[in-house]
Amino acid sequence: MKKKYYHITNCENAVSILTNGIKCNEDFEIFLFDDVGYKFLGYTSTVANHIAKNQIFLDKYAMFEIDAKGITGHIENDNVAEITAKWQYILKQDIIKPEYINFYGCYETIFS
């Protein structure tokens, strides 16, 4: 297992995630990725930007770093038909608790 994973969502969800954690969807899935792009504050991750632009269609997104210590469920590769597929994962877990989540910030999606 990797040491850190990342999650993006609408910026409107940031406060709730920092308070309540990242909750699974109706299929008991949490979507994560391994950021192979920029890992510095203030930079837009190439993987995150691709997901925001091509998969969840956000103009602006919140990015979170997940400490792998907070992952207790089964993690598997996400079977998406995207260039970033090898860095995307599905976590089968009800929730990632807030203490394992670090908020990077909100970023404008780059559409060029």
C-alpha positions as CSV (number, residue, x, y, z in Angstrom):
1,M,0.0,0.0,0.0
2,K,1.2,3.5,-0.8
3,K,1.8,5.9,2.0
4,K,-0.5,8.6,0.7
5,Y,-3.5,8.9,-1.6
6,Y,-5.5,11.8,-2.8
7,H,-9.2,12.7,-3.2
8,I,-10.9,15.5,-5.0
9,T,-14.5,16.8,-4.8
10,N,-16.5,20.0,-5.2
11,C,-15.0,22.8,-3.0
12,E,-18.4,23.1,-1.3
13,N,-17.7,19.8,0.4
14,A,-14.4,20.8,2.0
15,V,-15.7,21.9,5.4
16,S,-17.9,18.8,5.8
17,I,-15.0,16.5,4.9
18,L,-12.7,18.1,7.4
19,T,-15.4,17.8,10.0
20,N,-16.9,14.4,9.2
21,G,-14.4,12.7,7.0
22,I,-14.8,11.3,3.5
23,K,-17.9,9.1,3.3
24,C,-18.5,6.4,0.7
25,N,-21.1,6.6,-2.0
26,E,-24.2,4.3,-2.3
27,D,-22.0,1.5,-3.6
28,F,-19.7,1.8,-0.6
29,E,-16.9,3.3,-2.7
30,I,-14.5,6.1,-2.1
31,F,-12.5,7.3,-5.1
32,L,-8.8,8.0,-4.6
33,F,-5.7,8.5,-6.8
34,D,-2.0,8.4,-6.5
35,D,-0.8,11.8,-7.5
36,V,2.1,11.4,-9.9
37,G,2.0,15.0,-10.9
38,Y,2.9,18.0,-8.7
39,K,2.8,17.3,-5.0
40,F,3.4,20.8,-3.7
41,L,1.0,23.3,-2.2
42,G,-0.1,25.9,-4.8
43,Y,0.4,23.6,-7.8
44,T,-2.4,21.8,-9.6
45,S,-1.9,18.1,-9.9
46,T,-2.1,16.8,-13.4
47,V,-4.0,13.7,-12.3
48,A,-6.4,15.8,-10.2
49,N,-7.0,18.3,-13.0
50,H,-7.7,15.5,-15.4
51,I,-10.2,13.9,-13.1
52,A,-11.9,17.2,-12.4
53,K,-12.1,18.1,-16.0
54,N,-12.9,14.7,-17.7
55,Q,-14.7,12.6,-15.0
56,I,-16.5,14.8,-12.5
57,F,-16.8,17.9,-14.6
58,L,-15.9,20.6,-12.0
59,D,-14.7,24.1,-12.8
60,K,-13.1,24.3,-9.3
61,Y,-12.2,21.4,-7.0
62,A,-11.0,20.7,-3.5
63,M,-8.0,18.4,-3.1
64,F,-7.2,16.3,0.0
65,E,-4.2,14.1,0.9
66,I,-5.1,10.9,2.7
67,D,-2.7,9.2,5.0
68,A,-2.8,5.5,4.3
69,K,-3.1,4.8,8.0
70,G,-6.7,5.8,7.6
71,I,-7.4,3.2,5.0
72,T,-8.8,0.0,6.5
73,G,-10.8,-1.3,3.7
74,H,-10.0,-3.0,0.4
75,I,-8.4,-0.9,-2.3
76,E,-8.3,-1.8,-6.0
77,N,-7.6,-0.1,-9.3
78,D,-10.4,1.9,-10.8
79,N,-11.4,0.5,-14.2
80,V,-11.8,3.9,-16.0
81,A,-11.1,4.4,-19.7
82,E,-8.8,7.3,-19.1
83,I,-5.1,8.0,-19.5
84,T,-4.9,8.4,-15.7
85,A,-6.4,5.0,-15.0
86,K,-3.3,3.4,-13.6
87,W,-3.2,6.0,-10.8
88,Q,-6.9,5.8,-9.9
89,Y,-8.3,3.6,-7.1
90,I,-11.6,2.5,-5.5
91,L,-11.6,2.1,-1.8
92,K,-14.3,-0.1,-0.3
93,Q,-14.7,1.5,3.1
94,D,-17.5,3.4,4.8
95,I,-15.5,6.5,5.8
96,I,-12.0,7.9,6.0
97,K,-11.9,9.7,9.4
98,P,-10.9,13.4,9.4
99,E,-7.7,12.8,11.4
100,Y,-6.2,11.1,8.3
101,I,-7.2,13.9,5.9
102,N,-5.1,16.9,5.0
103,F,-6.7,19.7,3.0
104,Y,-4.5,21.0,0.2
105,G,-6.9,23.7,-1.0
106,C,-9.3,24.6,-3.8
107,Y,-8.0,24.8,-7.4
108,E,-9.4,26.1,-10.7
109,T,-9.6,23.4,-13.3
110,I,-7.4,24.0,-16.2
111,F,-9.3,23.3,-19.5
112,S,-6.5,24.0,-22.0
